[in-house]
């Protein structure tokens, strides 16, 4: 099997991974590792790609090029979702910390003030 055929299979597999929704938190690490592994394989195949190409390889290359144009936007969507979830996690940590520290120090008259922002 030549490089272009392998590249076609890897790109198709990557698109099938990216077509679904972002998995739940329990399965997310394995999913992201799988995407990373497929991207590394795809990168190594792209580096090994060298002319001359036969007519069949040219047609398969056009198919791979069209599929590759779909990969980047889908990866950007996943990146945006992960970044948004990370921001929500950071905000909830900040809120929890503010509530935890609100009553940690006594005041001069014995009353507690809510210091949250």
C-alpha positions as CSV (number, residue, x, y, z in Angstrom):
1,X,0.0,0.0,0.0
2,X,1.5,3.3,-1.0
3,X,1.6,6.6,1.0
4,X,-1.4,8.2,-0.7
5,X,-3.6,5.3,0.1
6,X,-2.5,5.3,3.7
7,X,-3.0,9.0,3.8
8,X,-6.6,8.6,2.5
9,X,-7.4,6.0,5.1
10,X,-5.9,8.1,8.0
11,X,-7.7,11.2,6.8
12,X,-11.0,9.4,6.5
13,X,-10.6,8.0,10.0
14,X,-9.8,11.4,11.4
15,X,-12.9,12.9,9.8
16,X,-15.1,10.1,11.3
17,X,-13.6,11.0,14.7
18,X,-14.3,14.7,14.2
19,X,-17.8,14.2,12.9
20,X,-19.2,13.2,16.2
21,X,-19.8,15.4,19.2
22,X,-17.1,15.9,21.9
23,X,-17.4,12.9,24.3
24,X,-18.3,13.2,27.9
25,X,-15.5,14.0,30.4
26,X,-14.9,10.3,31.3
27,X,-14.0,9.4,27.7
28,X,-12.5,12.7,26.6
29,X,-8.8,11.9,27.4
30,X,-8.9,8.7,25.3
31,X,-10.6,10.6,22.5
32,X,-8.1,13.4,22.5
33,X,-5.2,10.9,22.6
34,X,-6.7,9.1,19.6
35,X,-7.0,12.4,17.6
36,X,-3.4,13.3,18.5
37,X,-2.1,9.9,17.4
38,X,-4.0,10.1,14.1
39,X,-2.7,13.6,13.5
40,X,0.9,12.5,14.1
41,X,0.5,9.6,11.7
42,X,-1.1,11.9,9.1
43,X,1.8,14.4,9.5
44,X,4.4,11.7,9.0
45,X,2.6,10.4,5.9
46,X,2.4,14.0,4.5
47,X,6.2,14.4,5.0
48,X,6.8,11.1,3.1
49,X,4.7,12.2,0.2
50,X,6.8,12.8,-2.9
51,X,6.3,12.9,-6.7
52,X,6.0,11.5,-9.3
53,X,2.4,10.4,-9.0
54,X,0.4,8.1,-11.2
55,X,-3.0,9.1,-12.6
56,X,-4.7,7.0,-9.9
57,X,-2.6,8.6,-7.2
58,X,-3.5,12.1,-8.5
59,X,-7.2,11.3,-8.2
60,X,-6.8,10.0,-4.7
61,X,-4.7,13.0,-3.9
62,X,-7.5,15.3,-4.9
63,X,-9.9,13.4,-2.7
64,X,-7.5,13.6,0.3
65,X,-7.0,17.4,-0.4
66,X,-10.8,17.9,-0.2
67,X,-11.1,15.9,3.0
68,X,-8.1,17.8,4.5
69,X,-10.0,21.1,4.0
70,X,-12.7,19.8,6.3
71,X,-10.3,18.7,9.0
72,X,-9.1,22.2,10.1
73,X,-12.5,23.8,10.8
74,X,-13.7,20.7,12.7
75,X,-10.5,20.8,14.9
76,X,-11.1,24.5,15.5
77,X,-14.7,23.8,16.7
78,X,-13.4,21.1,19.2
79,X,-10.7,23.5,20.3
80,X,-13.2,26.3,20.9
81,X,-15.5,23.9,22.9
82,X,-12.6,22.7,25.1
83,X,-11.4,26.3,25.7
84,X,-14.9,27.4,26.7
85,X,-15.3,24.4,29.1
86,X,-11.9,25.2,30.6
87,X,-12.9,28.8,31.2
88,X,-16.1,27.6,32.9
89,X,-14.0,25.3,35.2
90,X,-11.6,28.1,36.1
91,X,-14.6,30.4,36.9
92,X,-16.2,27.8,39.1
93,X,-12.9,27.3,40.9
94,X,-12.6,31.1,41.4
95,X,-16.2,31.3,42.8
96,X,-15.7,28.4,45.1
97,X,-12.5,29.9,46.4
98,X,-14.2,33.3,47.0
99,X,-16.9,31.6,49.1
100,X,-14.4,29.6,51.1
101,X,-12.3,32.6,52.0
102,X,-15.2,34.9,52.7
103,X,-15.6,34.0,56.3
104,X,-12.0,33.0,57.1
105,X,-10.9,36.2,59.0
106,X,-12.9,37.7,61.8
107,X,-13.6,41.4,61.9
108,X,-13.0,43.8,64.8
109,X,-16.6,43.8,65.9
110,X,-17.2,40.1,65.5
111,X,-19.3,40.4,62.3
112,X,-18.3,38.8,59.0
113,X,-18.5,40.6,55.7
114,X,-18.9,39.0,52.4
115,X,-15.8,40.0,50.4
116,X,-16.7,38.3,47.1
117,X,-16.2,40.3,44.0
